[in-house]
Amino acid sequence: MLESMTENASLQGATTPVAGKRERLRFTDFSFQRSPSGICVAEVTLGWHDGSTIRGRAAGQTGPMGDLRLSADAALRALEQFSNHELRFELIGVKLVRAFDENLVIVSIALRGEPTPTRLIGAYLAADDVNRGAAVAVLNATNRVLGNYVATR
């Protein structure tokens, strides 16, 4: 079961963008909780320059790869909420790779709604929290698409 929600609240330290600077969506918080019954909930919070926050939430069965998928999916749900569902994403896969004695999270995402779906790839060096790393890898994969979306809206 996947759930999404949007909530407006003020961000501490949020400022109005300086003239000439591009507005950016910012990663502000990540939470991941497991219940004794084996259900986990991932929540990603993004901040916008006007002080609003956007939250994406995903819940499902816990498991090593399931936890990564839910974390990545929570980030995708937040991005879809931000775009009022104008941007639609599908998580194709998420993989945890051990490379150079570090944990690397790689995600593959499809951007839907265009004549030909666009494939996006993102990665993040997740030193401590691989679930948080999956959410950040999604943001890395979608960075250019979001930049173009913000610039044209």
N, C-alpha and C positions, 0 to 999 in steps of 0.2 A: 504494500500500500504506500503510495507516494502522496505527500501533501505539500502544499505551498501556501505561503501567507505573506502579506505585505503589511508593514507597520511604519508609520511616521513617528519619529522621535528626534529630539535634537542630539547632535553629536558634540561631544566636548572637543573644543579646539577646531571646529569646522569654520572655515573662512570663505568669504565670497571670492570667486576667482578674480585675479588681476586682469585688467584689459589686455587682450592679446594672448592670454594663456588658454590652453584647451581645458575644457571641463573633463574630469575623469571620475570614473566610478572607483571607489576604494574598498579594498578588503578590510573590514574592521573587526570581525570576530568569527570564531568557529567553536562549536561545541559538539561533542559526541558523547552520548550516554547509552549504556547497556542496562537493560532491566534483568532481573533474575529469571524472567520467563524466556529469555533469549531474543528479545526484540531490542533493536537499537534505533536511535534517533540521531540524525545528523542535522545540524542547523548552521547555515552560513549567513552572515550579516555583511551587507555591503552598504557603504555610505556615499551619498551624493553631495555635491557642493552646497546645496541649499539647506543641508542639515537633516534631510530625510534619510531614513534607513530602509533597506529592502532586505527581507529575510526569505530564504529558501529553505525548505525543510523536506527531508525524506526519511521514511521509517520502514523497517523491514526486519527480516531474520538476520541475526548476527552470524558471522563467519569470516574467516580471513579475507577472502576476496569480496564477499558481500559487504563488509564494512567499507572497503575502498569504493565500491560502486555506489553505495548510499551517500558517501561523503562527496563524491564527484557529482552525483545527481542533485544533491542539495544545492550545490553551486550553480548548476544549470537551471534549476527552478528559480533561483534568485535572479539570474540574468533574464529569464523569460518574463518574470514579474516586472523587472525594470523596464523592459521594452514593451510592456502591455501586450505581450504575446505576439508582437510583430516579428521577433526573432524566435525561431523554434529550433531546438537542439535535440539530438538523440545521442545518448552515450553508446558508442559502439563497443568500447572496451577500456579497461584500466588494468595496468600491470605494474607490479612492484618488481624492480630489477636491482640486483646487487651489483654495482659497478665501482671499481676503484675504491673498494672498502667503504662505500657509502650506499644508502638507500636512494634509489631514483624511482619516482612515480611517473609513469607515462600514460597519457590518455589519448584516445581517438574518439573524435566527435563528428557527427554529421550535422551540418546546417541545413535544415529543411525549408521548403517553401520557395525554392528557386527552381528553374527548369531542370537543372542538374544539381543534386545535392552536393554541397561543398564539404570536403573532408578537412578537418582541422586536427592538428597534433600538438600536444603540449607536454611539457616535462617540468619536474621540480625536484630539486635535491632535498629530500626530506630527512634531515638528520635525526630528529627526535620523534615527531608525530607523523606517521605515514598517512593517517586518515586526513589530517589537515593538509598534508602534502598533496593528496588527491584533489582537494578543493582548489588549491592554488594552481595545480597543473591545468585544471579546467580554465581558470582565469588567464593563464599564460596562453592557452590554445585559442581563446576567444578574444584576446586583446585587440587585434587589428579589426576584427569584425565589429566589436563594440565601439572602437574609435571612429570607424566610418559611420556607424549608426548615430552616434552622438553628434558628429560633425554635420550630418545631413538632416537632422530633425529640427 
